[in-house]
Amino acid sequence: MANARLKKKLTKLMVFPKEQLFCYLRSGKFVALNADWKHQNLPLRFDYELIVVTEGTLYLRYMEEDYKVSEGEYLILPPSEGDRSGFKKAYCSFYWSHFTVDMESFPARITPDETPAYERANCFLLPQTGTVPRLEKMVVQMKQLQDLERNSYPDITLNAAMTAIVTELYGQILAELPKDSDPIGTKQIYSDIADYIRRNISKNIKISEIADAFGYSPKYLSHLFSVVKGTSLKQFIMSLKMETASFYLRDTDKTVSEIANDVGFSDVHNFSRTFKRITGLTPTAYRNTYSKRLLFHF
């Protein structure tokens, strides 16, 4: 069972109903003004909060637990009578969304041994905190949600978008878990190489260099990626580069030339042609598509 595999990742699991739209409340992007920032004491009460950190590290204390949430990680906070507060100063930026869920008599969090009962009750389970496998895609959806709110879309649209964000995270995490039919070790090799590509995204990465780094033949690695991802390793490298470029275009003020360099293109014109071929938009047009966001400094 998918949820049963999830319980191995973390001891605390959030419980959500499968057949219900969540109720969207508000969202935004927070950016600390400097490294001396620390989260204020703020109540949550009836809300859930989803936090996705895009830069730096957030140090947050809630329900007598301390959370360290770094770049590329998420945290889900359930309702409670206590306040959330910072316990250490640090620079960070993050997207946040507040929502409510009708849980009836279900608890917000459970322990792994309770998993079967909630699976039978048609719930899906999420680790309370962890890595966002595809941060860029999550940021797109969170910016889209803000764009919908700013343009006065109806509640049902906002609720559906909020639900889609939480279930997108659930889907990403499940997709990263080893499948029972995978050859032993295949998924781990894929994950290690994907991490290697992300760490070296600013370089002109060659398949032969990856093969040398991991001690495999280029032919074997290309076959492995075709089996695991349904795409060639060359295509996978380019897709990660374009995902990273998309994130920079949406969420930073870097120039197109700087972004091209950051993803391993020495020629900005070649980068722009490649980006348009894959996304259908020029980098500038893409940047302008979801340029609006609700930005907070506090």
C-alpha positions in Angstrom: 0.0 0.0 0.0 1.3 3.5 -0.8 0.4 5.0 2.6 2.1 2.0 4.3 5.3 2.8 2.5 5.0 6.5 3.6 5.0 5.6 7.3 8.6 4.3 7.0 9.8 7.8 6.1 8.8 9.7 9.3 7.3 8.9 12.6 4.7 11.7 12.4 2.1 11.6 9.7 -0.6 14.1 8.8 -4.0 12.7 8.1 -6.2 14.2 5.3 -9.5 12.9 3.8 -9.3 11.8 0.2 -12.7 12.9 -1.0 -12.9 16.5 0.2 -11.9 19.9 -1.0 -9.9 21.8 1.5 -11.0 25.3 2.5 -8.4 27.9 1.4 -7.9 30.9 3.8 -4.9 32.9 2.7 -1.3 32.6 1.4 1.8 34.5 0.6 5.5 34.6 0.2 7.6 35.7 3.1 11.2 37.1 2.8 13.3 37.9 5.8 15.0 41.3 5.6 18.2 40.0 7.1 19.9 37.2 9.0 18.6 38.6 12.3 15.0 37.7 11.7 13.2 35.3 13.9 9.6 34.2 13.6 7.1 36.1 15.7 4.8 34.4 18.3 1.6 33.8 16.2 -1.4 31.6 16.9 -2.8 29.0 14.5 -5.9 27.8 16.3 -8.2 26.4 13.6 -5.9 26.6 10.6 -3.5 24.2 9.0 -0.4 25.9 7.6 1.8 24.6 4.7 5.3 26.1 4.6 7.7 25.6 1.6 11.1 27.0 2.2 12.9 28.3 -1.0 16.0 30.0 0.6 17.8 29.7 3.9 16.6 27.9 7.0 13.4 28.4 9.1 13.7 27.6 12.8 10.2 27.2 14.2 8.8 26.0 17.6 5.3 24.6 17.7 3.4 22.3 20.0 6.6 22.0 22.2 8.6 20.7 19.2 11.4 22.4 17.3 11.5 22.2 13.5 14.5 23.1 11.3 13.2 23.5 7.7 15.9 24.2 5.1 15.8 25.2 1.5 13.7 22.7 -0.6 11.9 21.3 2.4 8.3 21.7 3.7 6.5 21.7 7.0 2.8 21.2 7.7 1.4 22.5 11.0 -2.0 21.3 12.4 -4.4 23.4 14.4 -3.7 23.8 18.1 -4.2 26.2 21.0 -0.4 27.0 21.1 1.5 29.6 19.2 4.2 29.0 16.6 7.4 31.0 17.3 11.0 31.2 16.2 13.7 29.7 18.4 16.7 30.9 16.3 17.6 33.8 14.1 18.3 33.1 10.4 17.7 34.4 6.9 15.0 32.6 5.0 12.2 32.9 2.5 9.2 30.7 2.1 5.8 30.3 0.6 3.0 29.7 3.1 -0.7 28.8 2.8 -3.4 28.5 5.4 -6.4 26.2 5.0 -8.9 24.2 7.0 -10.1 20.6 6.6 -13.2 19.0 8.0 -11.7 16.1 9.8 -14.8 15.0 11.6 -13.6 12.8 14.4 -10.2 12.1 12.9 -7.0 13.5 14.5 -4.7 15.7 12.6 -1.6 13.6 13.3 -1.0 9.9 13.9 1.8 7.5 14.7 2.8 4.8 12.1 1.1 2.0 14.0 -2.2 3.7 13.4 -1.8 3.8 9.6 -4.0 0.8 8.6 -7.1 2.2 10.4 -6.9 5.5 8.5 -6.2 3.9 5.2 -9.4 1.9 5.6 -11.2 5.2 6.5 -10.2 6.6 3.0 -7.5 9.0 4.2 -4.2 9.8 2.7 -1.1 10.3 4.9 1.8 12.8 4.5 5.0 13.0 6.6 4.7 16.3 8.6 8.0 17.6 7.3 10.5 16.5 4.6 12.0 17.3 1.2 9.9 18.6 -1.7 11.0 16.3 -4.5 10.1 18.8 -7.2 10.3 22.2 -5.5 9.9 24.1 -8.8 6.5 22.6 -9.5 5.3 23.3 -6.0 6.3 26.9 -6.3 4.4 27.3 -9.6 1.2 26.0 -8.0 1.6 28.2 -4.9 2.2 31.3 -7.1 -0.8 30.3 -9.2 -2.9 30.2 -6.1 -1.9 33.7 -5.2 -2.6 34.9 -8.7 -6.1 33.4 -8.5 -6.7 35.3 -5.2 -5.4 38.6 -6.5 -7.7 38.3 -9.5 -10.8 37.6 -7.3 -11.5 34.0 -8.4 -14.4 32.3 -6.6 -14.0 30.3 -3.4 -14.5 27.0 -5.2 -11.5 27.7 -7.5 -9.3 28.7 -4.5 -10.3 25.7 -2.6 -9.6 23.4 -5.5 -6.2 25.0 -6.0 -5.3 24.6 -2.3 -6.3 20.9 -2.4 -4.3 20.4 -5.6 -1.2 21.8 -3.8 -1.4 19.4 -0.9 -2.2 16.4 -3.1 0.7 17.4 -5.5 3.1 17.2 -2.6 1.6 13.8 -1.7 2.0 12.6 -5.3 5.6 13.8 -5.5 6.6 12.0 -2.4 4.9 8.7 -3.5 6.6 9.0 -6.9 10.0 9.1 -5.2 9.4 5.9 -3.2 10.8 2.6 -4.6 8.2 0.6 -6.5 7.9 -3.1 -5.5 8.7 -4.1 -9.0 11.9 -2.1 -9.3 15.1 -4.2 -9.3 16.9 -4.0 -6.0 19.1 -0.9 -5.9 17.8 0.6 -9.2 15.8 3.3 -7.6 18.6 4.3 -5.2 21.1 4.6 -8.2 18.6 6.8 -9.9 18.1 9.0 -6.8 21.9 9.3 -6.3 22.5 10.3 -9.9 19.6 12.8 -9.8 21.1 14.4 -6.7 24.5 14.5 -8.5 22.9 16.3 -11.5 21.1 18.8 -9.2 24.4 19.6 -7.4 26.2 20.2 -10.7 23.4 21.9 -12.5 25.6 24.9 -13.3 28.0 22.7 -15.4 27.8 21.3 -18.9 27.1 17.8 -17.6 28.0 14.9 -19.9 26.7 11.4 -19.5 30.3 10.0 -19.7 31.3 12.1 -16.7 28.3 10.8 -14.6 29.2 7.3 -15.7 32.8 7.7 -14.5 31.7 9.3 -11.2 29.5 6.3 -10.4 31.4 3.5 -12.0 28.8 2.5 -14.6 28.9 2.5 -18.3 27.0 5.3 -20.2 24.9 2.7 -21.9 23.8 1.1 -18.6 22.8 4.5 -17.1 20.8 5.5 -20.2 19.0 2.2 -20.0 18.4 2.6 -16.2 16.8 6.0 -16.7 14.6 4.7 -19.5 13.3 2.0 -17.2 12.8 4.2 -14.1 11.8 7.5 -15.6 10.7 6.6 -19.1 13.1 9.0 -20.6 16.8 9.1 -21.6 19.4 10.4 -19.2 20.2 13.2 -21.6 16.6 14.3 -21.6 16.5 14.0 -17.8 19.5 16.3 -17.5 17.9 18.9 -19.7 14.5 18.7 -17.9 16.2 19.4 -14.6 18.1 22.3 -16.1 14.9 23.8 -17.5 13.0 23.2 -14.2 15.8 25.0 -12.3 15.7 27.8 -14.9 12.0 28.1 -14.5 12.3 28.4 -10.8 14.9 31.2 -11.1 12.7 33.0 -13.6 9.6 32.8 -11.3 11.2 33.4 -7.9 14.4 35.5 -8.3 15.4 38.8 -9.9 18.3 37.2 -11.8 18.8 38.3 -15.4 18.2 35.8 -18.2 22.0 35.8 -18.8 22.7 35.0 -15.1 20.2 32.2 -15.2 21.6 30.7 -18.4 25.0 30.6 -16.7 23.6 29.1 -13.5 22.2 26.1 -15.5 25.3 25.5 -17.6 24.7 27.5 -20.8 27.6 29.6 -21.9 25.5 31.1 -24.7 22.3 33.0 -23.5 20.8 32.8 -27.0 21.2 29.0 -27.1 19.6 28.9 -23.6 16.6 31.0 -24.8 16.1 28.8 -27.8 16.2 25.7 -25.7 13.9 27.1 -23.1 11.3 28.1 -25.7 11.5 24.8 -27.4 10.8 22.9 -24.2 8.3 25.3 -22.5 6.7 27.0 -25.5 7.7 30.4 -24.1 10.7 32.7 -24.1 12.3 33.2 -20.7 11.0 36.7 -20.5 7.4 35.7 -21.4 7.6 32.8 -18.9 8.7 35.2 -16.2 5.8 37.5 -16.9 3.2 34.7 -16.8 3.0 34.5 -13.0 4.9 37.6 -12.0 2.4 38.6 -9.3 2.8 37.2 -5.7 1.8 38.3 -2.3 5.0 39.3 -0.6 5.5 39.8 3.1 8.3 41.2 5.2 7.7 40.9 9.0 
